[in-house]
Amino acid sequence: MKLRNYVSIMHTDSYIKIYKQNQKNLIMEGKLDALDLDAYLDKEVSLASGSADRQGVVFIIE
């Protein structure tokens, strides 16, 4: 599923992390409303975990 589909239903102060390759390469992390996600919104991602607190919702770019 595209990242755009996930973030469109998330609260703006949700904490997210975006990785490549099975959580080995962190691309970005932070509160949803503070990140510039334009380059990643149309990327296919997998949801690795789903905690919107400080641990973050983890997405992996496929």
N, C-alpha and C positions, 0 to 999 in steps of 0.2 A: 504494500500500500504506500502511496506517496506521503511524504512528511506533511504536506499541506493538509491532508485529511485528518491527521492526528491533531495538529496544533490548532486547527479551526474549532475544535470542541474543548480545548484546554483553557483553564483560567489564565489570565495574563501574568499572574505572579507565580505560576508553576515553574519549578526548577527543572531544567532539562540538560542532558548530556548527549552529544552526538559523536559517535565513534565510526571508524572504518575498521574492518577486519576483526571481528569478534572481540571488541573492547580492548584492542591493543593500541590503537592510534586515536587519541582524543582529538577531535576537530574543534569543538567548542562546548562550553558549558555556561550556564547562568540562568537568570530568570527570563522567561519567555519574552516579556515586554522590553527587555534590554538587549536582546540579541538581534543581529542582522541576518535573518535566515533566507533572504531572497535567493541566494545561490543554491540552496538546498531544498527548497519547497517542492520542487518537482522530482526529486530523487526518490527512488524506491527504498524504503527502510523496513527493518524489522523492529518490533517493539521487544526489548530485552527484559525490561522490568518496568513496573508502573507505580512508583511512589513519587508523588509530587512534592514531597518535603525536601529537605536539604540533600538527601541522597540522590534525588533527581529521577526523572523519567528517562530511561536510557534507550536511545535509538541507535541502530547499527545500519549504516548505509550498505546496501547490497551491491 
